[in-house]
Amino acid sequence: MMNNQRELVFAEYNIDHFVDAFFRINEIETKRILIKPTNSFAVEFKQRVLNKNPQVSFIDEDGINETTQFEDNKAQKNISVLCIPDAKELSKELLKHIDDNAGTILAPITPNYFKKKPLFLISIPKSGTHLLYHLVDLFGYKRGVTYSSIPHPGNWYCLEYSNSHTSAQDFFIDTVRRSPFGNRDHAFPHTPAIFLYRNPLDILVSEANYYHLDGKALFHGYFNGLTFEERVMKLIDDPWLLGSIRKRTGKFIPWLKFPNVIPISFEELIGEKGGGSLMVQTRLIWSLQLKLHIPGSPLEFGSKAFQSDSPTFRKGLIGSHKKKLNKNSLDAFYKLPQDFMDEYGYNGQTAIPAHSENFLKRPVEYSAVNYDDTPIDIEHNYLDHFIVKYQNKYYGVPYKIGYIDFEDKNWLLHFLHSSENLIAVKQQIARKPRPSILLLIGKFFKKHIVGLTKVS
């Protein structure tokens, strides 16, 4: 019988908090304690613990080799104490525990802790989106939903608007074309994202069961009067409106390639209640916890993840296409180029996609470049104001002042309309102009100080 009793615990990197968190872990006397690395913090932590309870049994990383430690960690209910305050190094170390079958990990809270970073959610339509939403709710993320250019830590967002079905093509081509600064200041490269995908054959069945229902999709009338089989055939390769199933699912494939994106499949996530595997589900959730620094037990999260009352839920089962699609439908499907099925890993005999193991063990990496200190023109003509984004704030600059050297005249920003929210700045500008003293200051600087130039 599989042992799924794994748990991740986080505490502030401070001796008192670490010791308190350690003694809240159950049955510490019966477990072997592995400390890594053996730094000054670890030495002090060990001494404080032994002073409080001499029965605790420690194993320092210097006392056993790496292979032995790994094997011990898989076989026993150990506690691994990671005294690693660097966020990047801690993330690397946590991911080494992906194959743990049991045990507790105590680790410090760093800037990679889930409450200190936002999260983006991406999903193919009909891939189990509400299952993903519910899981991240269970993790403890708040629902930010609509991204507003300055996301709040501990909140999850959609990349655009209020649904998570943003294809890579739309985001990196269409949105870039329409956005100031080529959308380079978007938080995406610096933020973890979860991408949920599913076997396109099962997506096809779900679409055919859903899109024709009045009120479920704006285009429901396009399927008016069609049988299930006719809807399936239209959805396999529709030349006029929706395109082929290959095109609809294929435009999400690039998300699999980005280092800050965590691809997860519906088949792994659904668990036993949806015809999947408890072991596979638990391991997937454990990997998400390790990558996103989320405390808790994967077994407990998994037991609450399945929901049958979401607005778009029908059956939520793996492999529904095997019963629902007839030979004609399957023949039409397999006449399409199968490159998209290969990219997703649905080209074998098992329900779990072929690339899942690689995705489970792939580390999350973020861009090292940000534009927080670069003034970015957001709008040039809003009620006689420029709107500029700078250091995670929006500023309204009156035309009468002209352009401001934001880096050199930083103190002047206090006199401008400002907010972390673009709409709020616009509301400030619309409601009431800043005091006339601001214009006097502006005229003075335009006359005497280099860095303020008159708008032509």
LOPAMAR-9785 format. One record per residue (C-alpha): residue number from 1; residue in three letters; z, x, y. Coordinates in steps of 0.2 Angstrom, whole numbers. Layout:
REC paba kolvex    up  east north
REC  NUM    ALA     Z     X     Y
...
# end
This chain:
REC paba kolvex    up  east north
REC    1    MET     0     0     0
REC    2    MET    -5     7    17
REC    3    ASN     9    12    29
REC    4    ASN     5     7    47
REC    5    GLN    21    10    55
REC    6    ARG    15    20    69
REC    7    GLU    22    20    87
REC    8    LEU    18    28   103
REC    9    VAL    32    30   116
REC   10    PHE    31    37   134
REC   11    ALA    44    43   146
REC   12    GLU    45    52   162
REC   13    TYR    44    71   160
REC   14    ASN    62    74   164
REC   15    ILE    75    79   152
REC   16    ASP    87    64   155
REC   17    HIS    72    51   153
REC   18    PHE    65    60   137
REC   19    VAL    82    61   129
REC   20    ASP    86    43   133
REC   21    ALA    69    38   126
REC   22    PHE    72    48   110
REC   23    PHE    88    40   106
REC   24    ARG    80    23   108
REC   25    ILE    69    27    93
REC   26    ASN    76    19    77
REC   27    GLU    84    29    63
REC   28    ILE    81    46    70
REC   29    GLU    93    54    58
REC   30    THR    82    50    43
REC   31    LYS    66    58    52
REC   32    ARG    60    75    54
REC   33    ILE    57    80    72
REC   34    LEU    42    90    77
REC   35    ILE    42    98    94
REC   36    LYS    26   105   103
REC   37    PRO    25   116   112
REC   38    THR    40   127   111
REC   39    ASN    42   129   130
REC   40    SER    58   129   141
REC   41    PHE    58   110   142
REC   42    ALA    57   108   123
REC   43    VAL    72   121   121
REC   44    GLU    82   111   133
REC   45    PHE    78    94   126
REC   46    LYS    82   100   108
REC   47    GLN    99   107   114
REC   48    ARG   103    91   123
REC   49    VAL    99    80   108
REC   50    LEU   109    91    96
REC   51    ASN   124    91   107
REC   52    LYS   123    72   106
REC   53    ASN   119    71    88
REC   54    PRO   120    86    77
REC   55    GLN   113    77    62
REC   56    VAL    95    77    70
REC   57    SER    83    88    60
REC   58    PHE    71    98    71
REC   59    ILE    55   107    66
REC   60    ASP    48   118    79
REC   61    GLU    29   122    79
REC   62    ASP    33   140    77
REC   63    GLY    42   136    61
REC   64    ILE    27   129    51
REC   65    ASN     9   132    52
REC   66    GLU    -3   119    60
REC   67    THR   -10   113    43
REC   68    THR     8   110    36
REC   69    GLN    13   101    51
REC   70    PHE    -2    90    50
REC   71    GLU     1    86    32
REC   72    ASP    19    82    35
REC   73    ASN    15    71    50
REC   74    LYS     3    60    39
REC   75    ALA    15    59    24
REC   76    GLN    32    55    32
REC   77    LYS    39    45    46
REC   78    ASN    41    59    58
REC   79    ILE    44    60    76
REC   80    SER    32    71    86
REC   81    VAL    39    76   103
REC   82    LEU    25    82   114
REC   83    CYS    32    92   129
REC   84    ILE    15    93   138
REC   85    PRO    15    88   156
REC   86    ASP    -3    91   159
REC   87    ALA   -13    75   157
REC   88    LYS   -29    83   150
REC   89    GLU   -20    94   138
REC   90    LEU    -9    80   132
REC   91    SER   -24    69   129
REC   92    LYS   -31    82   118
REC   93    GLU   -15    84   108
REC   94    LEU   -13    65   106
REC   95    LEU   -30    63    99
REC   96    LYS   -26    75    85
REC   97    HIS   -14    61    79
REC   98    ILE   -28    49    75
REC   99    ASP   -26    52    56
REC  100    ASP    -7    49    56
REC  101    ASN    -2    35    44
REC  102    ALA    16    34    50
REC  103    GLY    28    41    63
REC  104    THR    32    40    81
REC  105    ILE    25    50    95
REC  106    LEU    36    53   111
REC  107    ALA    25    59   125
REC  108    PRO    27    61   144
REC  109    ILE    20    49   157
REC  110    THR     5    58   166
REC  111    PRO    -9    53   178
REC  112    ASN   -18    47   162
REC  113    TYR    -4    35   157
REC  114    PHE   -12    17   157
REC  115    LYS    -2    11   171
REC  116    LYS    -8    25   182
REC  117    LYS   -27    22   179
REC  118    PRO   -38     7   180
REC  119    LEU   -49     2   166
REC  120    PHE   -67    -5   165
REC  121    LEU   -72   -18   151
REC  122    ILE   -90   -19   146
REC  123    SER   -97   -30   132
REC  124    ILE  -113   -37   125
REC  125    PRO  -114   -56   127
REC  126    LYS  -108   -65   111
REC  127    SER  -100   -49   104
REC  128    GLY   -82   -55   105
REC  129    THR   -78   -53   124
REC  130    HIS   -62   -64   124
REC  131    LEU   -55   -54   109
REC  132    LEU   -57   -38   120
REC  133    TYR   -49   -47   135
REC  134    HIS   -34   -53   125
REC  135    LEU   -31   -36   117
REC  136    VAL   -30   -27   134
REC  137    ASP   -19   -41   140
REC  138    LEU    -8   -37   125
REC  139    PHE    -8   -18   130
REC  140    GLY     0   -23   147
REC  141    TYR   -15   -22   159
REC  142    LYS   -16   -34   173
REC  143    ARG   -32   -44   176
REC  144    GLY   -40   -37   191
REC  145    VAL   -57   -43   185
REC  146    THR   -68   -42   200
REC  147    TYR   -71   -24   205
REC  148    SER   -69   -21   224
REC  149    SER   -73    -3   225
REC  150    ILE   -55     3   226
REC  151    PRO   -47    -3   209
REC  152    HIS   -28    -3   207
REC  153    PRO   -20     7   193
REC  154    GLY   -15    -3   177
REC  155    ASN   -28   -17   181
REC  156    TRP   -44   -20   171
REC  157    TYR   -60   -24   179
REC  158    CYS   -78   -28   176
REC  159    LEU   -91   -16   183
REC  160    GLU   -99   -29   193
REC  161    TYR   -94   -47   198
REC  162    SER   -83   -57   187
REC  163    ASN   -90   -54   169
REC  164    SER   -91   -39   158
REC  165    HIS  -109   -41   153
REC  166    THR  -116   -27   164
REC  167    SER  -130   -18   156
REC  168    ALA  -133     0   158
REC  169    GLN  -150    -3   166
REC  170    ASP  -143   -15   179
REC  171    PHE  -129    -4   184
REC  172    PHE  -138    13   185
REC  173    ILE  -155     7   191
REC  174    ASP  -154    -9   200
REC  175    THR  -136    -7   207
REC  176    VAL  -139    11   213
REC  177    ARG  -154     5   222
REC  178    ARG  -144    -8   232
REC  179    SER  -128     1   235
REC  180    PRO  -123    13   249
REC  181    PHE  -123    31   245
REC  182    GLY  -132    28   229
REC  183    ASN  -116    20   222
REC  184    ARG  -110    38   219
REC  185    ASP   -92    33   225
REC  186    HIS   -90    20   212
REC  187    ALA   -74    23   202
REC  188    PHE   -84    22   185
REC  189    PRO   -85    41   182
REC  190    HIS   -67    44   185
REC  191    THR   -61    29   175
REC  192    PRO   -60    25   156
REC  193    ALA   -71    10   150
REC  194    ILE   -71     1   134
REC  195    PHE   -88    -5   128
REC  196    LEU   -88   -19   114
REC  197    TYR  -103   -21   103
REC  198    ARG  -107   -31    88
REC  199    ASN  -120   -32    74
REC  200    PRO  -136   -39    83
REC  201    LEU  -139   -50    68
REC  202    ASP  -122   -59    71
REC  203    ILE  -125   -59    89
REC  204    LEU  -141   -68    86
REC  205    VAL  -132   -82    76
REC  206    SER  -119   -84    89
REC  207    GLU  -132   -86   103
REC  208    ALA  -141   -99    92
REC  209    ASN  -125  -109    90
REC  210    TYR  -120  -108   108
REC  211    TYR  -134  -106   121
REC  212    HIS  -141  -124   118
REC  213    LEU  -125  -133   122
REC  214    ASP  -124  -142   139
REC  215    GLY  -113  -132   151
REC  216    LYS  -112  -117   141
REC  217    ALA  -127  -108   149
REC  218    LEU  -137  -112   164
REC  219    PHE  -153  -111   153
REC  220    HIS  -146  -122   140
REC  221    GLY  -161  -134   143
REC  222    TYR  -173  -121   138
REC  223    PHE  -168  -124   120
REC  224    ASN  -168  -143   122
REC  225    GLY  -173  -152   106
REC  226    LEU  -174  -137    95
REC  227    THR  -166  -135    78
REC  228    PHE  -155  -121    74
REC  229    GLU  -169  -112    65
REC  230    GLU  -181  -114    79
REC  231    ARG  -168  -108    91
REC  232    VAL  -166   -92    81
REC  233    MET  -184   -89    80
REC  234    LYS  -186   -91    99
REC  235    LEU  -170   -79   102
REC  236    ILE  -178   -66    90
REC  237    ASP  -193   -63   101
REC  238    ASP  -195   -74   116
REC  239    PRO  -209   -68   127
REC  240    TRP  -205   -79   142
REC  241    LEU  -187   -80   147
REC  242    LEU  -174   -70   137
REC  243    GLY  -184   -57   129
REC  244    SER  -181   -51   111
REC  245    ILE  -164   -48   103
REC  246    ARG  -169   -29   103
REC  247    LYS  -171   -30   122
REC  248    ARG  -155   -40   125
REC  249    THR  -144   -29   115
REC  250    GLY  -154   -13   118
REC  251    LYS  -151   -12   137
REC  252    PHE  -132    -9   133
REC  253    ILE  -136     6   121
REC  254    PRO  -134    19   135
REC  255    TRP  -115    15   136
REC  256    LEU  -113    23   119
REC  257    LYS  -117    40   127
REC  258    PHE  -105    41   142
REC  259    PRO   -90    52   139
REC  260    ASN   -78    41   148
REC  261    VAL   -84    26   138
REC  262    ILE   -74    21   122
REC  263    PRO   -86    11   111
REC  264    ILE   -78    -1    99
REC  265    SER   -86   -13    87
REC  266    PHE   -82   -31    84
REC  267    GLU   -81   -28    66
REC  268    GLU   -67   -15    68
REC  269    LEU   -58   -25    80
REC  270    ILE   -58   -42    72
REC  271    GLY   -45   -38    58
REC  272    GLU   -41   -48    42
REC  273    LYS   -41   -65    51
REC  274    GLY   -60   -63    55
REC  275    GLY   -65   -56    38
REC  276    GLY   -62   -38    43
REC  277    SER   -49   -25    37
REC  278    LEU   -31   -23    43
REC  279    MET   -32    -4    40
REC  280    VAL   -48    -2    50
REC  281    GLN   -42   -13    64
REC  282    THR   -25    -4    65
REC  283    ARG   -34    13    66
REC  284    LEU   -45     7    80
REC  285    ILE   -31     1    90
REC  286    TRP   -21    17    87
REC  287    SER   -36    27    94
REC  288    LEU   -36    16   109
REC  289    GLN   -18    19   112
REC  290    LEU   -20    38   110
REC  291    LYS   -35    39   122
REC  292    LEU   -27    27   135
REC  293    HIS    -9    32   133
REC  294    ILE    -3    15   129
REC  295    PRO    14    13   121
REC  296    GLY    18     2   107
REC  297    SER    13    -1    89
REC  298    PRO    -5    -4    83
REC  299    LEU     1   -15    69
REC  300    GLU    10   -27    82
REC  301    PHE    -5   -27    94
REC  302    GLY   -16   -31    79
REC  303    SER    -6   -45    73
REC  304    LYS    -8   -54    90
REC  305    ALA   -26   -49    94
REC  306    PHE   -35   -63    85
REC  307    GLN   -38   -79    95
REC  308    SER   -46   -95    90
REC  309    ASP   -44  -104   107
REC  310    SER   -55   -94   119
REC  311    PRO   -68  -104   129
REC  312    THR   -83   -97   119
REC  313    PHE   -75   -95   101
REC  314    ARG   -84  -103    87
REC  315    LYS   -79   -94    70
REC  316    GLY   -78   -76    75
REC  317    LEU   -82   -69    58
REC  318    ILE   -91   -54    52
REC  319    GLY  -108   -55    43
REC  320    SER  -111   -73    48
REC  321    HIS  -130   -69    48
REC  322    LYS  -130   -68    29
REC  323    LYS  -126   -86    27
REC  324    LYS  -135   -93    42
REC  325    LEU  -152   -84    43
REC  326    ASN  -166   -89    32
REC  327    LYS  -180   -78    25
REC  328    ASN  -192   -82    39
REC  329    SER  -179   -78    52
REC  330    LEU  -174   -61    44
REC  331    ASP  -193   -57    41
REC  332    ALA  -196   -60    60
REC  333    PHE  -180   -49    64
REC  334    TYR  -186   -35    54
REC  335    LYS  -203   -35    61
REC  336    LEU  -195   -29    77
REC  337    PRO  -193   -10    79
REC  338    GLN  -177    -6    71
REC  339    ASP  -172     8    83
REC  340    PHE  -159    -2    92
REC  341    MET  -150    -6    75
REC  342    ASP  -150    13    71
REC  343    GLU  -143    17    88
REC  344    TYR  -128     5    85
REC  345    GLY  -126    11    67
REC  346    TYR  -130    -5    58
REC  347    ASN  -142     2    46
REC  348    GLY  -132     3    30
REC  349    GLN  -124    -8    17
REC  350    THR  -107    -9    25
REC  351    ALA  -101   -20    39
REC  352    ILE   -93    -6    49
REC  353    PRO  -106     3    60
REC  354    ALA  -111    21    54
REC  355    HIS  -105    29    71
REC  356    SER   -88    22    71
REC  357    GLU   -79    37    65
REC  358    ASN   -87    48    78
REC  359    PHE   -83    36    92
REC  360    LEU   -64    35    85
REC  361    LYS   -62    54    87
REC  362    ARG   -72    56   103
REC  363    PRO   -61    62   117
REC  364    VAL   -62    53   134
REC  365    GLU   -68    64   148
REC  366    TYR   -70    61   167
REC  367    SER   -80    67   181
REC  368    ALA   -72    81   191
REC  369    VAL   -81    76   207
REC  370    ASN   -75    63   219
REC  371    TYR   -80    58   236
REC  372    ASP   -64    52   243
REC  373    ASP   -65    64   258
REC  374    THR   -83    60   262
REC  375    PRO   -85    46   275
REC  376    ILE   -98    34   268
REC  377    ASP  -107    21   278
REC  378    ILE  -105     4   270
REC  379    GLU  -113    -7   283
REC  380    HIS  -121    -3   300
REC  381    ASN  -121   -20   308
REC  382    TYR  -106   -31   306
REC  383    LEU  -101   -39   322
REC  384    ASP  -105   -24   332
REC  385    HIS   -96   -13   321
REC  386    PHE   -99     1   308
REC  387    ILE   -89    -1   292
REC  388    VAL   -85    16   284
REC  389    LYS   -76    20   268
REC  390    TYR   -65    36   269
REC  391    GLN   -50    41   258
REC  392    ASN   -50    25   249
REC  393    LYS   -49    14   264
REC  394    TYR   -62     4   274
REC  395    TYR   -63     7   293
REC  396    GLY   -71    -4   307
REC  397    VAL   -78     7   320
REC  398    PRO   -84    -2   336
REC  399    TYR  -102     2   342
REC  400    LYS   -95     6   359
REC  401    ILE   -85    21   352
REC  402    GLY  -100    27   342
REC  403    TYR   -98    38   326
REC  404    ILE   -82    47   323
REC  405    ASP   -80    64   315
REC  406    PHE   -67    57   302
REC  407    GLU   -62    74   296
REC  408    ASP   -59    82   313
REC  409    LYS   -52    66   322
REC  410    ASN   -42    59   308
REC  411    TRP   -28    54   320
REC  412    LEU   -39    42   328
REC  413    LEU   -41    31   312
REC  414    HIS   -24    23   316
REC  415    PHE   -32    14   330
REC  416    LEU   -46     6   320
REC  417    HIS   -46   -10   309
REC  418    SER   -43    -3   291
REC  419    SER   -39   -10   274
REC  420    GLU   -41    -5   256
REC  421    ASN   -51   -21   254
REC  422    LEU   -68   -23   262
REC  423    ILE   -67   -42   265
REC  424    ALA   -50   -39   273
REC  425    VAL   -58   -27   286
REC  426    LYS   -71   -39   290
REC  427    GLN   -58   -53   293
REC  428    GLN   -49   -42   305
REC  429    ILE   -65   -38   314
REC  430    ALA   -70   -56   315
REC  431    ARG   -52   -63   320
REC  432    LYS   -48   -51   334
REC  433    PRO   -55   -35   342
REC  434    ARG   -43   -20   343
REC  435    PRO   -34   -17   360
REC  436    SER   -45   -11   374
REC  437    ILE   -35     5   374
REC  438    LEU   -46    10   359
REC  439    LEU   -61     9   370
REC  440    LEU   -54    19   384
REC  441    ILE   -49    32   371
REC  442    GLY   -67    32   364
REC  443    LYS   -74    34   381
REC  444    PHE   -63    49   385
REC  445    PHE   -68    57   368
REC  446    LYS   -86    54   371
REC  447    LYS   -85    63   387
REC  448    HIS   -73    77   382
REC  449    ILE   -73    80   364
REC  450    VAL   -87    86   352
REC  451    GLY   -88    75   336
REC  452    LEU   -90    58   345
REC  453    THR  -108    54   348
REC  454    LYS  -116    39   357
REC  455    VAL  -125    27   346
REC  456    SER  -143    26   351
# end
